[in-house]
Amino acid sequence: MSLTVSKLGLAAAQFGLDGMNASPRSRSPEIEARDILNIAARARLSVLDVSGVYGRSESVLGDLIPRPVSCRVTLAAARADRGPDFVEAEARASLRRLGLERADTIVVQSPSELFGAHGPAMWDRLHRLREQGLFRNIGISAHATDDPVGVARRFKPDIIQAPASLLDQRLLADGSLQRIAGMGVEVQLRSIFLNGLLFLPPDRVPAQLKGASGRLSRVRRMIAEGRSDPLQAALGFALSRPEASAVIVGVTSAAELSAVVAAASSPPPDLDWDEMAIDDPVALDPRRWVA
Protein backbone atom coordinates (compact mmCIF):
# COMPACT_ATOMS: atom_id res chain seq x y z
CA MET A 1 0.00 0.00 0.00
CA SER A 2 1.31 3.47 -0.88
CA LEU A 3 2.61 5.88 1.73
CA THR A 4 -0.15 8.33 0.90
CA VAL A 5 -2.84 5.77 1.69
CA SER A 6 -1.22 4.96 5.03
CA LYS A 7 -1.50 8.68 5.82
CA LEU A 8 -5.29 8.34 5.67
CA GLY A 9 -7.33 8.13 8.84
CA LEU A 10 -10.96 7.16 9.28
CA ALA A 11 -13.68 8.95 11.26
CA ALA A 12 -16.32 6.60 12.64
CA ALA A 13 -18.99 9.22 13.43
CA GLN A 14 -20.73 8.70 10.06
CA PHE A 15 -21.06 4.91 10.37
CA GLY A 16 -24.70 5.25 11.47
CA LEU A 17 -24.30 2.97 14.49
CA ASP A 18 -26.53 5.24 16.57
CA GLY A 19 -29.52 4.24 14.44
CA MET A 20 -29.46 0.46 14.46
CA ASN A 21 -32.77 -0.02 12.61
CA ALA A 22 -31.84 0.01 8.95
CA SER A 23 -34.49 0.06 6.27
CA PRO A 24 -35.39 -3.38 4.82
CA ARG A 25 -33.80 -2.50 1.50
CA SER A 26 -30.41 -1.49 2.92
CA ARG A 27 -27.61 -3.27 4.70
CA SER A 28 -27.55 -3.00 8.47
CA PRO A 29 -25.23 -0.38 9.98
CA GLU A 30 -23.32 -3.16 11.73
CA ILE A 31 -22.55 -5.03 8.50
CA GLU A 32 -21.62 -1.80 6.72
CA ALA A 33 -19.34 -0.71 9.57
CA ARG A 34 -17.69 -4.13 9.71
CA ASP A 35 -16.86 -3.97 6.00
CA ILE A 36 -15.60 -0.39 6.32
CA LEU A 37 -13.28 -1.39 9.17
CA ASN A 38 -12.00 -4.43 7.28
CA ILE A 39 -11.17 -2.28 4.25
CA ALA A 40 -9.41 0.20 6.53
CA ALA A 41 -7.37 -2.59 8.11
CA ARG A 42 -6.36 -4.06 4.75
CA ALA A 43 -5.39 -0.62 3.48
CA ARG A 44 -3.44 0.01 6.71
CA LEU A 45 -5.11 3.32 7.46
CA SER A 46 -3.22 5.00 10.26
CA VAL A 47 -5.94 6.48 12.50
CA LEU A 48 -9.42 5.46 13.64
CA ASP A 49 -11.14 8.48 15.16
CA VAL A 50 -14.19 7.40 17.17
CA SER A 51 -15.12 10.93 18.27
CA GLY A 52 -18.88 11.29 17.99
CA VAL A 53 -19.52 7.60 18.74
CA TYR A 54 -21.06 7.10 22.17
CA GLY A 55 -22.57 4.53 24.51
CA ARG A 56 -23.95 1.40 22.88
CA SER A 57 -22.52 2.47 19.55
CA GLU A 58 -19.04 2.29 21.09
CA SER A 59 -19.73 -1.26 22.27
CA VAL A 60 -20.90 -2.27 18.79
CA LEU A 61 -17.85 -0.63 17.24
CA GLY A 62 -15.62 -2.41 19.75
CA ASP A 63 -17.06 -5.76 18.62
CA LEU A 64 -16.41 -4.91 14.98
CA ILE A 65 -12.85 -3.53 15.09
CA PRO A 66 -10.43 -6.11 13.62
CA ARG A 67 -8.01 -7.46 16.23
CA PRO A 68 -5.24 -6.91 16.95
CA VAL A 69 -5.90 -3.20 16.51
CA SER A 70 -3.23 -1.93 14.14
CA CYS A 71 -4.29 1.72 13.86
CA ARG A 72 -4.10 4.62 16.26
CA VAL A 73 -7.45 5.01 18.01
CA THR A 74 -8.64 8.52 18.94
CA LEU A 75 -11.39 9.22 21.49
CA ALA A 76 -13.22 12.44 22.29
CA ALA A 77 -13.03 13.87 25.79
CA ALA A 78 -16.30 14.58 27.58
CA ARG A 79 -17.33 18.19 28.12
CA ALA A 80 -15.27 20.12 30.63
CA ASP A 81 -18.31 21.54 32.43
CA ARG A 82 -19.19 18.06 33.68
CA GLY A 83 -16.06 18.18 35.84
CA PRO A 84 -12.74 16.32 35.68
CA ASP A 85 -14.03 13.22 37.50
CA PHE A 86 -16.75 12.80 34.87
CA VAL A 87 -14.23 13.38 32.07
CA GLU A 88 -12.02 10.61 33.47
CA ALA A 89 -14.93 8.24 34.12
CA GLU A 90 -16.22 8.67 30.58
CA ALA A 91 -12.76 8.16 29.09
CA ARG A 92 -12.34 4.91 31.00
CA ALA A 93 -15.87 3.79 30.10
CA SER A 94 -15.21 4.48 26.41
CA LEU A 95 -12.09 2.34 26.51
CA ARG A 96 -14.03 -0.51 28.14
CA ARG A 97 -16.85 -0.31 25.61
CA LEU A 98 -14.34 -0.34 22.76
CA GLY A 99 -12.51 -3.28 24.29
CA LEU A 100 -9.25 -1.36 24.61
CA GLU A 101 -6.82 -1.12 27.51
CA ARG A 102 -5.49 2.14 26.13
CA ALA A 103 -5.85 4.38 23.10
CA ASP A 104 -3.49 6.58 21.17
CA THR A 105 -5.19 9.95 21.68
CA ILE A 106 -7.93 11.70 23.60
CA VAL A 107 -9.09 14.91 21.96
CA VAL A 108 -10.72 18.00 23.46
CA GLN A 109 -13.49 18.85 21.00
CA SER A 110 -13.06 22.65 21.11
CA PRO A 111 -10.52 25.09 22.57
CA SER A 112 -13.46 26.86 24.22
CA GLU A 113 -13.67 23.90 26.62
CA LEU A 114 -10.24 24.77 27.94
CA PHE A 115 -10.83 28.52 28.23
CA GLY A 116 -13.89 28.03 30.44
CA ALA A 117 -13.98 27.81 34.23
CA HIS A 118 -13.55 24.02 34.19
CA GLY A 119 -10.85 23.97 31.51
CA PRO A 120 -7.71 23.92 33.68
CA ALA A 121 -8.98 21.03 35.82
CA MET A 122 -9.94 19.09 32.69
CA TRP A 123 -6.54 19.68 31.09
CA ASP A 124 -4.73 18.59 34.25
CA ARG A 125 -6.82 15.42 34.41
CA LEU A 126 -6.08 14.54 30.79
CA HIS A 127 -2.37 14.91 31.53
CA ARG A 128 -2.79 12.55 34.46
CA LEU A 129 -4.50 9.98 32.25
CA ARG A 130 -1.62 10.25 29.80
CA GLU A 131 0.89 9.76 32.61
CA GLN A 132 -1.04 6.66 33.71
CA GLY A 133 -0.67 5.21 30.23
CA LEU A 134 -4.32 5.28 29.17
CA PHE A 135 -3.48 7.58 26.28
CA ARG A 136 -0.25 8.27 24.45
CA ASN A 137 -1.32 11.73 23.27
CA ILE A 138 -3.61 14.60 24.19
CA GLY A 139 -5.12 16.55 21.31
CA ILE A 140 -7.30 19.56 20.61
CA SER A 141 -9.72 19.93 17.71
CA ALA A 142 -9.82 23.51 16.45
CA HIS A 143 -11.55 25.57 13.78
CA ALA A 144 -9.69 28.09 11.65
CA THR A 145 -11.32 30.91 13.65
CA ASP A 146 -10.03 29.47 16.96
CA ASP A 147 -6.47 30.74 16.42
CA PRO A 148 -4.99 27.23 16.43
CA VAL A 149 -1.43 28.61 16.58
CA GLY A 150 -2.26 30.47 19.79
CA VAL A 151 -4.00 27.37 21.16
CA ALA A 152 -0.93 25.25 20.40
CA ARG A 153 1.39 27.78 22.05
CA ARG A 154 -0.72 28.07 25.18
CA PHE A 155 -1.63 24.43 25.82
CA LYS A 156 1.20 22.58 24.06
CA PRO A 157 -0.92 19.57 23.02
CA ASP A 158 0.59 16.56 21.32
CA ILE A 159 -1.85 16.83 18.42
CA ILE A 160 -3.93 19.54 16.76
CA GLN A 161 -6.81 18.50 14.53
CA ALA A 162 -7.70 21.30 12.13
CA PRO A 163 -9.75 21.80 8.96
CA ALA A 164 -8.00 22.21 5.64
CA SER A 165 -9.12 21.33 2.17
CA LEU A 166 -8.81 22.15 -1.49
CA LEU A 167 -11.44 24.84 -0.94
CA ASP A 168 -10.45 25.96 2.57
CA GLN A 169 -6.74 26.72 2.50
CA ARG A 170 -6.72 29.45 5.16
CA LEU A 171 -4.54 27.68 7.73
CA LEU A 172 -2.12 26.62 5.02
CA ALA A 173 -1.92 29.95 3.21
CA ASP A 174 -1.18 31.93 6.37
CA GLY A 175 1.40 29.41 7.56
CA SER A 176 -0.54 28.40 10.70
CA LEU A 177 -0.21 24.66 10.23
CA GLN A 178 3.45 24.98 9.33
CA ARG A 179 4.07 26.92 12.53
CA ILE A 180 2.17 24.38 14.62
CA ALA A 181 4.17 21.52 13.12
CA GLY A 182 7.33 23.53 13.75
CA MET A 183 6.47 23.53 17.48
CA GLY A 184 6.65 19.74 17.45
CA VAL A 185 2.86 19.40 17.55
CA GLU A 186 1.44 16.74 15.25
CA VAL A 187 -1.08 18.11 12.73
CA GLN A 188 -4.05 16.01 11.61
CA LEU A 189 -6.27 17.39 8.86
CA ARG A 190 -10.05 17.00 9.00
CA SER A 191 -12.97 18.36 6.97
CA ILE A 192 -10.99 17.79 3.79
CA PHE A 193 -14.24 17.43 1.82
CA LEU A 194 -15.80 20.52 3.48
CA ASN A 195 -19.00 18.60 4.18
CA GLY A 196 -19.11 17.38 0.59
CA LEU A 197 -19.46 20.88 -0.86
CA LEU A 198 -17.28 20.12 -3.87
CA PHE A 199 -19.41 17.06 -4.69
CA LEU A 200 -22.79 18.82 -4.59
CA PRO A 201 -24.54 19.47 -7.93
CA PRO A 202 -25.17 23.21 -8.45
CA ASP A 203 -28.91 22.79 -7.86
CA ARG A 204 -28.29 21.24 -4.42
CA VAL A 205 -25.95 23.90 -3.07
CA PRO A 206 -27.60 25.43 0.05
CA ALA A 207 -29.16 28.84 -0.49
CA GLN A 208 -26.72 30.42 1.96
CA LEU A 209 -23.85 29.42 -0.34
CA LYS A 210 -25.12 30.87 -3.60
CA GLY A 211 -22.52 33.62 -3.32
CA ALA A 212 -19.80 31.01 -3.74
CA SER A 213 -21.52 29.06 -6.53
CA GLY A 214 -19.60 30.78 -9.32
CA ARG A 215 -16.28 30.03 -7.67
CA LEU A 216 -17.29 26.42 -7.03
CA SER A 217 -18.23 25.97 -10.69
CA ARG A 218 -14.85 27.34 -11.73
CA VAL A 219 -13.04 24.93 -9.40
CA ARG A 220 -15.01 21.98 -10.78
CA ARG A 221 -14.18 23.08 -14.32
CA MET A 222 -10.45 23.34 -13.51
CA ILE A 223 -10.51 19.85 -12.01
CA ALA A 224 -12.24 18.43 -15.08
CA GLU A 225 -9.82 20.21 -17.43
CA GLY A 226 -6.98 18.64 -15.42
CA ARG A 227 -8.47 15.21 -16.21
CA SER A 228 -9.27 14.56 -12.59
CA ASP A 229 -12.38 14.40 -10.42
CA PRO A 230 -13.37 16.12 -7.14
CA LEU A 231 -12.55 13.11 -4.96
CA GLN A 232 -9.08 12.58 -6.39
CA ALA A 233 -8.38 16.31 -6.30
CA ALA A 234 -9.49 16.72 -2.68
CA LEU A 235 -7.44 13.74 -1.54
CA GLY A 236 -4.42 14.64 -3.68
CA PHE A 237 -4.34 18.11 -2.15
CA ALA A 238 -4.70 16.99 1.47
CA LEU A 239 -2.36 14.00 1.30
CA SER A 240 0.38 16.09 -0.34
CA ARG A 241 0.54 18.54 2.58
CA PRO A 242 3.89 18.11 4.36
CA GLU A 243 2.52 19.80 7.50
CA ALA A 244 0.10 16.95 8.18
CA SER A 245 0.86 13.49 9.50
CA ALA A 246 -2.69 12.20 8.97
CA VAL A 247 -5.74 13.08 6.90
CA ILE A 248 -9.04 12.06 8.51
CA VAL A 249 -11.95 11.22 6.22
CA GLY A 250 -15.54 10.27 7.00
CA VAL A 251 -17.50 7.71 4.99
CA THR A 252 -20.94 6.15 5.29
CA SER A 253 -20.35 2.95 3.33
CA ALA A 254 -17.73 0.41 2.36
CA ALA A 255 -18.13 1.50 -1.26
CA GLU A 256 -17.24 5.08 -0.31
CA LEU A 257 -14.11 3.99 1.54
CA SER A 258 -13.07 1.76 -1.36
CA ALA A 259 -13.37 4.77 -3.67
CA VAL A 260 -11.34 6.90 -1.26
CA VAL A 261 -8.57 4.30 -1.02
CA ALA A 262 -8.48 3.89 -4.81
CA ALA A 263 -8.30 7.65 -5.36
CA ALA A 264 -5.60 8.05 -2.71
CA SER A 265 -3.56 5.29 -4.35
CA SER A 266 -3.48 7.17 -7.65
CA PRO A 267 -0.83 9.77 -8.46
CA PRO A 268 -2.02 13.23 -7.39
CA PRO A 269 -3.44 15.29 -10.25
CA ASP A 270 -1.36 18.10 -11.71
CA LEU A 271 -3.53 21.03 -10.67
CA ASP A 272 -2.94 24.59 -9.55
CA TRP A 273 -4.00 24.17 -5.91
CA ASP A 274 -3.71 27.86 -5.07
CA GLU A 275 -6.30 28.78 -7.69
CA MET A 276 -8.91 26.50 -6.11
CA ALA A 277 -9.17 28.16 -2.70
CA ILE A 278 -12.35 30.08 -1.92
CA ASP A 279 -12.74 32.90 0.58
CA ASP A 280 -16.51 33.01 1.18
CA PRO A 281 -16.79 32.99 5.02
CA VAL A 282 -20.15 31.22 5.04
CA ALA A 283 -19.09 28.53 2.59
CA LEU A 284 -15.99 27.85 4.67
CA ASP A 285 -17.96 27.31 7.89
CA PRO A 286 -20.52 24.48 7.66
CA ARG A 287 -21.91 25.56 11.05
CA ARG A 288 -23.41 28.55 9.22
CA TRP A 289 -25.03 26.57 6.42
CA VAL A 290 -28.78 26.24 6.19
CA ALA A 291 -30.03 23.08 4.50
N, C-alpha and C positions, 0 to 999 in steps of 0.2 A: 504494500500500500504506500502511496506517495506521502512525502513529508507534509504536503499541504493538507491532505485528508486527515492525517493524525493531529493536525492543529485544530480540527473541528471539535466542538463540544455540542452536547445535546441538552436542551431544556425540556423537562418533563411536564411542565405546567399545561401544555396543550394536548396531553394524551387523552383527556376526557374521562379519567378514572373517577372523577367526582360524580359522574352521572352514569351509574352502572347499567341502567336499563336502555340498551340500544334498540333501535327500531328493528322489526323483524327482517327487513331487507338489507340490513347492514351487519358487518361483523361486530362482535362484542368489543367494548373498549379493552378488556383484558387480553383478548387474542391479538388485537391491533398493537397494543403496547408491548406484548411479548415479542412480536415480530420486529417492531421498531428496535427494541433493545438487542435482539439477536443480530440485526444488521449493524447496529452500532458497535457491538463487540467484534464482529468479523472485520469491520473496517478500522478497528482500533481507534475509535474516537477517544479523545483525551479526557474529556470532562462530561460528567452527568450532573446537571444542575437540577435538583429536585425542589427548588424554591417554588412556592405556589402549590405544592402538593401537601395535603394535610390529612391527619387522622387515618380513617380506614383506607383512604387512597394510598397513604404511605405503606400500610401493611400489604396491600395488593401489589404495589410496586416492588416492595421487598421480596415478595414471593416470585416475582417475574425476572428480577435482575440476574443475568447469568453469573454463576459462581465458578471459580473465584472472581471477585470483582477486580477488573483490570484497569478501570478508569478512575479518575479523581472525582469523588462525590462531593457536591456542594449542597449545603443546607441553608435555609433562611433562618435568621434569628427571630425570635418572637419580639413583639413590640416592647420598647423600653418602658412605656408607662405602666406595664404590668408588674414591673419590679424585677430586680436581678434574680431573685429566687425562682420566679416564674420562667424567666428566660432560660435559666439553667435546667429547670425541670422539663421544659418543652424540648430543649436540645437533646437531653438524655432520652426522652420518650421517642423523639423522632428517630434516633439511632436504633432504639429497640424495635420500633415498628419496621424499619428498613432492614433489620437483621444485621446491623453493623456494630462492631465494637468501637470503631472510630471512623471519622470521615476526613477528607482532605481540608475542607474549608467550611466555615460558618460565616454567612454574609449578613451584614446590617442592611436592611432594605432601602434606607434613605439616610443621608447625612443629618436630616432634621431630627432623627431619633437621638442622635448623639449630642445635638445642641440644646435639647430640652433638659428639664430639671432632672430626669432620670438617666440621662445619657452617660455621665461619668461612671455611675455605679454599674450600668450595663457593660460599658467598655472594660472596666476592671474585671467584671465577672467573665467576660469572653477571654480575656488574657489568662485568667486562672484556668479556664477549661483547656486552653491551649497548653499551658504548663503541665496540666494533668494528662496530656496526651490524647484527649478526645478529638482534637482537631489539630491539623498541622499548620493551618493558616487562618487568619481573620481577615475578612474582606468587607468592603463597603461598595454598595451599588449607588451610582450617582448619575444624575442627568447633566446635560451640558450646562444648564443654568445654575447648577449647584457649586460652581467653582471647584471642580475636582482636583485641581492643582493645590488650592488652598486646603482642601480636605485632606489630601495626602500629606501635606506638610504638617498639618496640625496633629493628625491622629496616627500617622505612620503605619498604615495597615500593610499587610502582606500583599493584598490584592485589591485593585480597583476594577470594578465592572463599569463600563461606560458605553454609551451609544455612539456608534460611528457606522456610516454606510456610504454607498455610492452617492446617495442624495444628501446625506447629512455629514459633511466633512468638517464641521466647525472645530472640533477638538483636535483634528489633525492639522488643519490649516493654520491654527494659531499656535501650534507647537505644544499644546497642553499634554497630550498623551506621550510625546517624546520626553517632556520634562518629568512626568510621573515615572516613566520607565527609567530615566536617568537617576531617580532617587533610589533605585533598587526595588521599586514596587512593581509587582507583576500586573500587566494590563490585560484584561479580558474584554473583548468586544461583544456587545449584545445589540439587539435591534438592527441587525445588518440589513433586514428587509424592510425596515420602517413600517411595520404592520402591513406589509404586502402592498404598499402604495404603488410601487413600480409595476406590479402585476395586474393592477386594477384596470379594466377597460375604461375608456374616457367617460362612458355613460354611467359608470358606477362610482366615480370619484365623489366623495362627500361634498355637499354644497359649500361647506366652509373652506374647501380647498380649490374652488374654482379659480382663484387668483393664481394658483400655481399650475393650472392645467396646461397652459402653453409651454411652460418650461418642461413639464413632464413629457409632453408629446415630443419635444425636441430631443430629450434624453433617449426616449424609446427609438426615435429615428436614427440617432447616432449609433446606438447599439446594433440596430438592424443593418445599418450601412457597414458596420465593422464585422458583419457576418457572425454575430453572437446573439444571445438572447438574454432577457433580464436576469434569469437565475444565474447563468454562468458569469455575467458581468458583475452582479452583486457579490458573488462568492470570490471571483477573481480579485476584485478590489480589496475585500476584507482580508482574505488570506495572504495577500501580498504585503500587508502592512508590517514592517519590521518592529513597530512598537508593541505589537500584540503577541502574546504567547498562545492565546486561544481565541476562537471565534465561536460564540454560542448561537445555535440556531434552534428554532422551534418548529416542530412538524406535528401533523395530526394523523398521519398514516405511514405505514411502511413504504408505500409507493412514493410518498413525498421524500422520505429519507433516502430511498434508493436514487431518486433523481438528484438530490443534493450531493450524495457521494459521487455519482457519475460526473456531475458538473465540476465538482472540486478536483476530480482526478484528471480533468482535461487541462491542457495548457491555458493560462489566463489569456483572455482576448487582448489584442493590441488596440487599446482605446485611450483616448485622452481623458483620464480620470478627472482632472481639474475642471474640465468643461461641463461635467455632469452634476456638479454640486448645485443645490438650490438654496435660496436664502429666505424663503417665505416662513415667518416664525410660526404660523399656525400649522403649516404642512409638516414642519420639523418636530412638532410636539403632539403626538397622538392623544394626549390627555385633553387637548382642546378640540378634537374632532367631534363632529356631530353626525351620527349615522343617518 
